[in-house]
């Protein structure tokens, strides 16, 4: 494979990686321009295995989307509805939201992941009581809730600072932030596809504040629409710079654009090659972010398995009841079992590990028929 990497024109980049030298913007653009996907994948897999060997992480989580009413008009979104009485608009009562967790008392969930539309009419108490109630239902559950875009919206709507919002949510039970809403940091793109929501500088500042307050967070990148390769690399480098400063990002999550049922439906979805390239380049450029996640809901199951050899080491989790991608045409299942994910990982030739949100190992799934290891 060394000869192949050399033939692909990536020999100097491979030498940098071997020496522990940080890759540059120009290196990132060259990686995206590389036509030899297997050479690129080999470099990314080498970096992945330096960190994680064959280990692949997932968690037992529940996705909760309490409302899809949203004042933002993102062109790529198939989930949101502008008005509360619009067709297919919904807002759960607090009891309905809590019941989503109550009804899973038999499941060994470790995380509830909450993201919503930007509802103009709900009081801030709706969100604090939502968290408090989830903690009452299951006190030990980890609440990974509200994107930086939602935090900015809460602050602007309710007359608070971003830090005040975070502190009040933490007092109500917030444990970490998801990474959604980053899209692409390039203002050229944001002005066209999501002009009326939190900008990239504020998104990053909210994550900086969350890290300072002790919260761990993730960060995403929406790819495969109108962004350039250069804008992808810039996005990654801005994530890397904040991680240098705070160390608070746990995972980078590429999110594939899905064109169905939204205002960008004339664009094609990203190809499989593009998806694998994004995960590989992310692993190579983001030397300080521990995990690269292949979100199987967005990539599809087959590509998520392949991505485990192109830099990714995490598959997210069981998810359950995800609406945002499925309303955009994702053909994937709405949920997976822990055993199903473990089988997916093993079939890809990797080792499945169930984690919690903070990457503490919860269990090591055993292959059917394998002897159960003795307790230590």
Buried (B, 14 or more C-beta within 10 A) or exposed (E): EEEEBEEBBBBEBBEBBEEEEEBBEEBBBBBBEBEBBBBBBBBBBBBBBEBBEBBBBBBBBBBBBBBBBBBBBBBBBBBBBEEBEEEEBBBBEBEEBBEBBBEBEEBEBBBBBBBBBBBEEBEBEBBBBBBBBBBEBBEEBBBBBBBBBBBBBBBEBBEBEBBEBBBBBBEBBBBBBBBBBBBBBBEEBBEEBBEEBBBBEBBBBBBBBBBEEEBBBBBBBBBBBBBBBBBBBBBBBBBBEBBEEBEBBBBBBBBBBBBBEBEBBEBEBBEBEBBBBBBBBBBBBBBBBBBBBBBBBBBBBEBBBBBBBBBBBBBBBBBBEBBBBBBBBBEBBBBBEBEEBBBBBBEBEBBBBBBBBBBEEBEEBEEEEEEEEEEE
